[in-house]
Amino acid sequence: MSDQQPADAVDLEADPREAPFSYHRDAAGRIVVVGDIDLASAEAFRPVLLASRDPIELDLTGVQFMDSSGVKVLLQARRVRPVRIAVASPSVNRVLELLGLSFAE
């Protein structure tokens, strides 16, 4: 990663097994996530989504794999704050579609 990381970016070089994803806020205020959200990273993703009760908008176009652990974190976050997925990768869209879930509020 570059030396100019956003303040809330996950440092993947410390231990790639801890959080195989990174995130930052874009100019529109969306949380942009890049990487995989799975059993290995769901616990690190949880505080990103549960940091406040304010509405959250996500850009998941950079998420190429998300398993049930990632879906669980999204559902937990939705219990305490509005969660909207503005855009997502085809693989994330497929998982949500198969489960009959919508985060397009």
Sine and cosine of phi, psi and omega as CSV:
sin_phi,cos_phi,sin_psi,cos_psi,sin_omega,cos_omega
0.00,0.00,0.34,-0.94,0.01,-1.00
-0.98,0.20,0.23,-0.97,0.03,-1.00
-0.96,0.30,-0.24,0.97,-0.06,-1.00
-0.98,-0.19,0.81,0.58,0.01,-1.00
-0.96,0.27,0.55,-0.84,0.16,-0.99
-0.87,0.48,0.47,-0.88,-0.08,-1.00
-0.86,0.51,-0.49,0.87,-0.05,-1.00
-0.98,-0.18,0.24,0.97,0.01,-1.00
-0.96,0.28,0.59,-0.80,0.05,-1.00
-0.99,0.14,0.75,-0.66,0.01,-1.00
-0.99,0.15,0.98,-0.22,-0.06,-1.00
-0.97,0.22,-0.31,0.95,-0.06,-1.00
-0.98,0.21,-0.31,0.95,0.00,-1.00
-0.91,0.41,-0.78,0.63,0.05,-1.00
-0.33,-0.94,0.98,-0.18,-0.09,-1.00
-0.88,0.48,-0.28,0.96,0.03,-1.00
-0.97,0.22,-0.36,0.93,-0.04,-1.00
-0.95,0.30,-0.72,0.69,-0.05,-1.00
-0.48,-0.88,1.00,-0.01,-0.02,-1.00
-0.98,0.19,0.70,0.72,0.07,-1.00
-0.49,-0.87,0.26,-0.96,0.13,-0.99
-0.69,-0.72,0.24,-0.97,0.02,-1.00
-0.45,-0.89,0.36,-0.93,0.10,-0.99
-0.36,-0.93,0.25,-0.97,0.10,-1.00
-1.00,-0.07,0.72,-0.70,0.06,-1.00
-1.00,0.03,-0.04,-1.00,-0.06,-1.00
-0.89,0.46,-0.45,0.89,0.00,-1.00
-1.00,0.07,-0.04,1.00,0.00,-1.00
1.00,0.00,0.02,1.00,0.05,-1.00
-0.95,0.31,0.53,-0.85,0.15,-0.99
-1.00,0.01,0.90,-0.44,-0.02,-1.00
-0.99,-0.12,0.85,-0.53,-0.05,-1.00
-0.93,-0.37,0.69,-0.72,0.02,-1.00
-0.76,-0.65,0.77,-0.64,0.03,-1.00
0.83,-0.56,-0.34,-0.94,-0.02,-1.00
-0.97,-0.25,0.61,-0.79,0.10,-0.99
-0.87,-0.49,0.98,-0.18,-0.10,-0.99
-0.62,-0.79,-0.22,-0.98,-0.04,-1.00
-0.81,0.59,-0.61,0.79,-0.04,-1.00
-0.95,0.31,-0.42,0.91,-0.10,-0.99
-0.89,-0.45,-0.15,0.99,-0.10,-1.00
-0.86,0.52,-0.65,0.76,0.00,-1.00
-0.90,0.43,-0.54,0.84,0.05,-1.00
-0.97,0.23,-0.45,0.89,0.00,-1.00
-0.98,0.21,-0.51,0.86,-0.06,-1.00
-0.80,0.60,-0.78,0.63,-0.03,-1.00
-0.91,0.42,-0.41,0.91,0.07,-1.00
-0.88,0.47,-0.66,0.75,-0.06,-1.00
-1.00,0.05,-0.40,0.92,-0.08,-1.00
-0.97,-0.25,0.25,0.97,-0.07,-1.00
-0.91,0.42,-0.44,0.90,0.03,-1.00
-0.45,-0.89,-0.02,-1.00,0.04,-1.00
-0.98,-0.22,0.02,1.00,0.02,-1.00
-0.93,0.37,0.46,-0.89,0.08,-1.00
-0.84,0.55,0.51,-0.86,-0.02,-1.00
-0.75,-0.66,0.63,-0.78,0.06,-1.00
-0.85,-0.53,0.76,-0.65,-0.08,-1.00
-0.92,-0.40,0.57,-0.82,0.19,-0.98
-0.90,-0.43,0.96,-0.30,-0.04,-1.00
-0.95,-0.32,0.44,0.90,0.02,-1.00
-0.91,0.41,-0.40,0.92,0.00,-1.00
-1.00,-0.02,0.07,1.00,0.03,-1.00
-1.00,-0.08,0.94,-0.33,-0.05,-1.00
-1.00,0.00,-0.28,0.96,0.02,-1.00
-0.55,-0.84,0.76,-0.65,0.10,-0.99
-0.62,-0.79,0.81,-0.58,0.02,-1.00
-0.97,-0.25,-0.19,-0.98,-0.05,-1.00
-0.88,0.47,-0.45,0.89,0.05,-1.00
-0.90,0.44,-0.66,0.76,0.05,-1.00
-0.92,0.39,-0.66,0.75,0.04,-1.00
-0.89,0.46,-0.66,0.75,0.00,-1.00
-0.86,0.51,-0.69,0.73,0.01,-1.00
-0.90,0.43,-0.65,0.76,0.05,-1.00
-0.87,0.49,-0.69,0.73,0.00,-1.00
-0.92,0.39,-0.62,0.79,0.05,-1.00
-0.89,0.45,-0.68,0.74,0.01,-1.00
-0.90,0.44,-0.62,0.79,-0.03,-1.00
-0.91,0.41,-0.36,0.93,0.05,-1.00
-0.95,0.32,-0.44,0.90,-0.08,-1.00
-0.92,-0.39,-0.18,0.98,0.01,-1.00
-0.35,-0.94,0.44,-0.90,0.10,-1.00
-0.91,0.41,0.76,-0.65,0.02,-1.00
-0.84,-0.54,0.83,-0.56,0.03,-1.00
-0.83,-0.56,0.76,-0.65,0.13,-0.99
-0.99,-0.12,0.95,-0.31,-0.04,-1.00
-0.95,0.32,-0.72,0.69,0.03,-1.00
-0.54,-0.84,0.48,-0.88,-0.01,-1.00
-0.52,-0.85,0.33,-0.94,0.06,-1.00
-0.94,0.34,0.35,-0.94,0.05,-1.00
-0.83,0.56,-0.59,0.80,-0.03,-1.00
-0.93,0.36,-0.63,0.78,0.05,-1.00
-0.93,0.37,-0.70,0.72,0.05,-1.00
-0.84,0.54,-0.65,0.76,-0.02,-1.00
-0.90,0.43,-0.70,0.71,0.03,-1.00
-0.86,0.51,-0.75,0.67,-0.02,-1.00
-0.90,0.43,-0.63,0.77,0.03,-1.00
-0.89,0.46,-0.72,0.70,0.01,-1.00
-0.88,0.48,-0.55,0.84,0.00,-1.00
-1.00,0.06,-0.11,0.99,-0.01,-1.00
0.95,0.32,0.49,0.87,-0.03,-1.00
-0.97,-0.23,0.57,-0.82,0.08,-1.00
-0.75,-0.67,0.73,-0.69,0.08,-1.00
-0.84,-0.54,0.53,0.85,-0.07,-1.00
-1.00,-0.09,0.20,0.98,-0.07,-1.00
-0.51,0.86,0.00,0.00,0.00,0.00
